[in-house]
Amino acid sequence: MSWLPAADPVLGDKRSCDALELVIVPRVRDLGDGFSVRRALPHGKRQMVGPFIFFDQMGPVQFIAGQGLDVRPHPHIGLATVT
């Protein structure tokens, strides 16, 4: 999609989708405590992204005030974050 007036790409049409190399379908990952995200990166076919860079989608979710999540630490370096 562009801010310039033009037709949107049509799936399967080589001429309108020639800029697309790969469509990545996010997979569900449990981060712990029943909290799941849909993770697109890292991906096996896009290895130029480092192993500690994640592109996740989360929510919608409601958190109760005063209660946190116990997110599992990364198995290699022992740290965990949720942003």
KEKE-3310 file (N, C-alpha, C; in steps of 0.2 Angstrom, whole numbers, plus 5000, padded with zeros to 4 digits):
npx = (5004:5002:5005:5003:4992:4986:4983:4979:4990:4987:4985:4994:4996:5009:5014:5008:5013:5027:5036:5035:5044:5042:5030:5026:5019:5014:5018:5011:5017:5020:5024:5025:5016:5003:5003:5002:5010:5010:5022:5032:5045:5060:5063:5065:5067:5072:5085:5093:5090:5094:5096:5091:5081:5065:5049:5034:5016:5004:4989:4972:4972:4968:4975:4976:4976:4991:4995:5007:5016:5024:5035:5044:5062:5074:5081:5095:5102:5096:5088:5072:5060:5045:5037)
npy = (4994:5011:5029:5035:5037:5022:5005:4992:4978:4962:4947:4933:4939:4941:4953:4964:4960:4959:4965:4958:4945:4935:4929:4929:4920:4923:4913:4905:4908:4903:4913:4910:4908:4907:4917:4922:4925:4931:4926:4933:4936:4930:4921:4906:4908:4921:4925:4936:4944:4946:4934:4938:4948:4951:4950:4953:4950:4955:4952:4956:4959:4959:4965:4963:4975:4977:4964:4954:4946:4931:4928:4917:4915:4918:4904:4903:4914:4919:4930:4940:4949:4959:4970)
npz = (5000:4996:4998:4987:4973:4967:4962:4973:4977:4969:4975:4969:4956:4946:4940:4948:4961:4961:4970:4982:4991:5000:5010:5027:5039:5055:5069:5083:5099:5116:5129:5142:5158:5152:5143:5126:5110:5093:5083:5070:5067:5074:5058:5049:5035:5034:5039:5041:5051:5068:5081:5093:5090:5089:5081:5086:5088:5100:5110:5108:5126:5143:5158:5175:5187:5197:5196:5189:5175:5174:5164:5155:5155:5142:5134:5132:5137:5148:5150:5150:5142:5140:5130)
capx = (5000:5006:5001:5002:4986:4987:4979:4983:4993:4983:4988:4995:4997:5016:5015:5007:5016:5034:5040:5035:5048:5040:5024:5028:5013:5016:5016:5009:5022:5019:5030:5024:5010:4998:5003:5004:5011:5011:5029:5034:5053:5064:5060:5070:5069:5074:5090:5097:5088:5098:5092:5088:5076:5058:5043:5028:5010:5001:4983:4970:4973:4967:4979:4973:4981:4995:4997:5012:5017:5030:5038:5050:5068:5077:5085:5102:5105:5093:5084:5066:5057:5039:5037)
capy = (5000:5017:5035:5037:5034:5016:5000:4988:4972:4957:4940:4929:4942:4943:4960:4968:4958:4958:4967:4953:4940:4930:4930:4926:4919:4922:4907:4907:4906:4904:4916:4908:4911:4907:4923:4920:4930:4928:4928:4933:4935:4927:4916:4902:4911:4928:4925:4942:4947:4943:4929:4942:4953:4948:4954:4949:4954:4952:4956:4960:4956:4963:4963:4965:4980:4975:4958:4954:4940:4927:4926:4913:4918:4916:4898:4904:4920:4920:4936:4940:4955:4960:4977)
capz = (5000:4996:4999:4980:4970:4963:4964:4978:4973:4968:4977:4963:4950:4946:4939:4954:4967:4960:4976:4987:4990:5005:5015:5033:5043:5061:5073:5090:5104:5123:5133:5149:5162:5148:5138:5120:5105:5087:5081:5063:5066:5069:5054:5045:5028:5035:5044:5042:5057:5073:5085:5099:5088:5088:5079:5089:5089:5106:5112:5114:5132:5149:5164:5182:5191:5203:5195:5184:5172:5175:5157:5155:5153:5136:5136:5131:5141:5155:5151:5146:5142:5137:5129)
cpx = (5004:5002:5000:4996:4988:4983:4983:4985:4987:4987:4988:4997:5004:5017:5014:5010:5023:5038:5040:5039:5045:5034:5025:5021:5016:5014:5015:5015:5020:5025:5030:5018:5004:4997:5006:5005:5011:5017:5030:5042:5055:5061:5066:5072:5071:5079:5095:5096:5091:5093:5089:5083:5070:5053:5037:5022:5006:4994:4978:4970:4971:4971:4976:4979:4984:4997:5002:5012:5023:5032:5044:5056:5071:5082:5092:5105:5102:5089:5077:5063:5050:5038:5030)
cpy = (5006:5023:5038:5034:5028:5011:4995:4982:4967:4950:4936:4932:4944:4950:4965:4966:4957:4960:4962:4947:4934:4933:4926:4926:4918:4916:4909:4904:4908:4907:4914:4912:4911:4913:4921:4926:4927:4931:4928:4932:4934:4922:4912:4905:4918:4928:4931:4946:4943:4938:4932:4947:4949:4953:4951:4954:4950:4956:4954:4956:4961:4961:4966:4969:4976:4968:4958:4947:4937:4924:4923:4916:4915:4910:4899:4909:4922:4926:4936:4947:4955:4967:4978)
cpz = (5000:4997:4992:4977:4966:4966:4969:4974:4974:4970:4971:4957:4950:4945:4945:4960:4966:4966:4982:4986:4994:5009:5021:5037:5050:5065:5080:5095:5111:5126:5140:5153:5157:5143:5132:5115:5099:5084:5074:5063:5073:5065:5050:5038:5028:5040:5045:5048:5063:5077:5091:5097:5086:5086:5081:5089:5095:5106:5107:5120:5138:5155:5170:5185:5197:5202:5189:5180:5173:5168:5158:5152:5146:5138:5136:5136:5147:5156:5147:5147:5138:5136:5127)
residu = (MET:SER:TRP:LEU:PRO:ALA:ALA:ASP:PRO:VAL:LEU:GLY:ASP:LYS:ARG:SER:CYS:ASP:ALA:LEU:GLU:LEU:VAL:ILE:VAL:PRO:ARG:VAL:ARG:ASP:LEU:GLY:ASP:GLY:PHE:SER:VAL:ARG:ARG:ALA:LEU:PRO:HIS:GLY:LYS:ARG:GLN:MET:VAL:GLY:PRO:PHE:ILE:PHE:PHE:ASP:GLN:MET:GLY:PRO:VAL:GLN:PHE:ILE:ALA:GLY:GLN:GLY:LEU:ASP:VAL:ARG:PRO:HIS:PRO:HIS:ILE:GLY:LEU:ALA:THR:VAL:THR)
# end
